[in-house]
Amino acid sequence: MDTGGWIIMICSVSAVVLLFIWCLVKVLTTPGESEHMHGFEQEPPDVAAQRSRDAHQ
């Protein structure tokens, strides 16, 4: 591989690694995110619907 190929490869790999590190830091250091989690109900809707159907039978 010539010099241009190495430069492009190093820049690409560095950009992906930096994005990954930034995402990790963002996820691990954002305060109060546990209160704002969406999609984590106590009971999934399909289970709740099945239980209500079972209760009425």
Z-matrix of the N, CA and C atoms (Angstrom, degrees):
N
C 1 1.449
C 2 1.531 1 107.05
N 3 1.307 2 115.26 1 138.82
C 4 1.466 3 118.37 2 -178.33
C 5 1.533 4 110.37 3 -85.47
N 6 1.329 5 116.27 4 -178.92
C 7 1.458 6 122.56 5 -174.32
C 8 1.529 7 112.02 6 -62.54
N 9 1.299 8 117.63 7 -40.42
C 10 1.471 9 120.60 8 179.34
C 11 1.519 10 112.26 9 -62.62
N 12 1.300 11 116.32 10 -39.55
C 13 1.464 12 121.01 11 178.09
C 14 1.510 13 111.99 12 -64.02
N 15 1.333 14 115.96 13 -42.08
C 16 1.462 15 120.17 14 178.10
C 17 1.532 16 111.17 15 -64.32
N 18 1.313 17 116.75 16 -40.88
C 19 1.471 18 120.61 17 -179.87
C 20 1.528 19 110.13 18 -63.74
N 21 1.315 20 116.81 19 -45.63
C 22 1.461 21 120.40 20 179.47
C 23 1.524 22 110.79 21 -64.58
N 24 1.328 23 117.65 22 -42.24
C 25 1.451 24 120.57 23 -179.90
C 26 1.523 25 111.07 24 -64.82
N 27 1.318 26 118.10 25 -44.40
C 28 1.463 27 121.52 26 -179.61
C 29 1.528 28 110.42 27 -64.45
N 30 1.326 29 117.55 28 -41.03
C 31 1.471 30 120.76 29 177.95
C 32 1.523 31 110.88 30 -64.80
N 33 1.307 32 117.65 31 -42.67
C 34 1.460 33 121.35 32 -179.21
C 35 1.524 34 111.65 33 -65.33
N 36 1.311 35 116.53 34 -48.76
C 37 1.458 36 120.42 35 -179.53
C 38 1.530 37 110.10 36 -64.16
N 39 1.318 38 117.29 37 -40.38
C 40 1.461 39 120.79 38 178.55
C 41 1.527 40 111.25 39 -62.92
N 42 1.320 41 117.25 40 -41.37
C 43 1.463 42 120.71 41 179.80
C 44 1.528 43 110.67 42 -63.35
N 45 1.323 44 118.18 43 -42.89
C 46 1.457 45 121.29 44 179.52
C 47 1.524 46 111.04 45 -66.29
N 48 1.326 47 117.14 46 -42.54
C 49 1.465 48 120.62 47 179.42
C 50 1.527 49 110.34 48 -64.76
N 51 1.317 50 117.88 49 -43.18
C 52 1.461 51 120.86 50 178.76
C 53 1.529 52 111.46 51 -64.17
N 54 1.319 53 118.01 52 -40.13
C 55 1.459 54 121.00 53 176.84
C 56 1.522 55 110.76 54 -63.23
N 57 1.315 56 116.90 55 -42.31
C 58 1.466 57 121.19 56 178.18
C 59 1.522 58 110.97 57 -62.13
N 60 1.318 59 117.31 58 -45.72
C 61 1.469 60 121.14 59 179.61
C 62 1.520 61 110.36 60 -64.08
N 63 1.338 62 117.87 61 -42.15
C 64 1.462 63 120.81 62 178.97
C 65 1.527 64 110.67 63 -61.63
N 66 1.333 65 116.70 64 -42.06
C 67 1.460 66 120.17 65 179.01
C 68 1.526 67 111.24 66 -63.90
N 69 1.318 68 117.53 67 -43.09
C 70 1.458 69 120.51 68 177.57
C 71 1.521 70 111.40 69 -60.59
N 72 1.335 71 116.61 70 -46.32
C 73 1.459 72 120.30 71 -179.95
C 74 1.519 73 110.30 72 -62.70
N 75 1.318 74 117.31 73 -42.62
C 76 1.459 75 121.81 74 -179.58
C 77 1.525 76 110.92 75 -62.44
N 78 1.311 77 117.47 76 -43.94
C 79 1.462 78 121.18 77 -178.47
C 80 1.523 79 110.98 78 -69.86
N 81 1.304 80 117.73 79 -41.02
C 82 1.460 81 120.53 80 -174.37
C 83 1.518 82 114.23 81 -82.09
N 84 1.330 83 118.69 82 -17.60
C 85 1.462 84 119.69 83 -175.36
C 86 1.521 85 114.23 84 -113.78
N 87 1.321 86 119.78 85 0.53
C 88 1.459 87 120.92 86 179.53
C 89 1.521 88 108.60 87 -75.81
N 90 1.341 89 117.77 88 117.26
C 91 1.467 90 120.13 89 -176.76
C 92 1.519 91 111.81 90 -75.72
N 93 1.317 92 116.29 91 144.98
C 94 1.449 93 121.81 92 174.93
C 95 1.501 94 116.20 93 73.29
N 96 1.307 95 118.80 94 14.98
C 97 1.454 96 119.83 95 -178.21
C 98 1.521 97 112.37 96 -74.30
N 99 1.310 98 118.50 97 -20.98
C 100 1.459 99 118.84 98 -179.67
C 101 1.515 100 111.27 99 -67.09
N 102 1.335 101 118.21 100 -25.39
C 103 1.458 102 121.06 101 177.61
C 104 1.521 103 112.03 102 -78.49
N 105 1.316 104 117.90 103 -16.97
C 106 1.457 105 121.74 104 -174.84
C 107 1.521 106 113.13 105 -110.34
N 108 1.325 107 117.71 106 20.41
C 109 1.454 108 120.31 107 -179.28
C 110 1.517 109 109.63 108 -75.01
N 111 1.302 110 116.95 109 127.69
C 112 1.451 111 122.11 110 179.92
C 113 1.520 112 109.51 111 -105.70
N 114 1.304 113 115.86 112 146.93
C 115 1.453 114 120.31 113 176.49
C 116 1.512 115 113.99 114 88.15
N 117 1.319 116 117.51 115 10.21
C 118 1.452 117 120.45 116 -179.97
C 119 1.523 118 109.02 117 -120.67
N 120 1.324 119 116.19 118 66.48
C 121 1.441 120 120.33 119 177.50
C 122 1.524 121 109.21 120 -70.60
N 123 1.315 122 115.48 121 164.97
C 124 1.459 123 119.08 122 178.08
C 125 1.523 124 111.08 123 -65.10
N 126 1.318 125 115.89 124 -35.53
C 127 1.450 126 120.85 125 179.99
C 128 1.531 127 108.29 126 -138.68
N 129 1.308 128 118.35 127 128.09
C 130 1.461 129 119.82 128 -179.34
C 131 1.526 130 110.81 129 -58.86
N 132 1.330 131 117.96 130 147.17
C 133 1.462 132 121.09 131 -177.41
C 134 1.524 133 114.22 132 -58.08
N 135 1.322 134 117.82 133 -35.74
C 136 1.463 135 118.81 134 -179.33
C 137 1.526 136 111.58 135 -68.64
N 138 1.326 137 116.76 136 -34.49
C 139 1.463 138 119.87 137 177.61
C 140 1.516 139 109.75 138 -70.13
N 141 1.331 140 117.35 139 -41.49
C 142 1.462 141 121.08 140 178.60
C 143 1.519 142 110.73 141 -62.80
N 144 1.323 143 118.14 142 -41.24
C 145 1.463 144 121.46 143 178.94
C 146 1.522 145 110.88 144 -65.44
N 147 1.309 146 116.77 145 -41.04
C 148 1.470 147 120.20 146 179.12
C 149 1.521 148 110.53 147 -64.83
N 150 1.320 149 117.18 148 -40.77
C 151 1.467 150 119.88 149 179.40
C 152 1.518 151 111.32 150 -66.13
N 153 1.336 152 117.16 151 -39.16
C 154 1.458 153 118.48 152 179.25
C 155 1.527 154 110.55 153 -68.02
N 156 1.346 155 118.18 154 -35.92
C 157 1.465 156 121.21 155 176.25
C 158 1.525 157 111.16 156 -65.52
N 159 1.345 158 115.63 157 -41.47
C 160 1.463 159 120.51 158 179.23
C 161 1.525 160 111.13 159 -65.58
N 162 1.325 161 117.61 160 -34.56
C 163 1.462 162 121.85 161 -178.57
C 164 1.524 163 111.09 162 -70.00
N 165 1.321 164 117.53 163 -30.21
C 166 1.459 165 121.08 164 -178.08
C 167 1.531 166 112.86 165 -85.31
N 168 1.291 167 118.38 166 -6.94
C 169 1.462 168 121.14 167 -177.99
C 170 1.492 169 111.48 168 -92.07
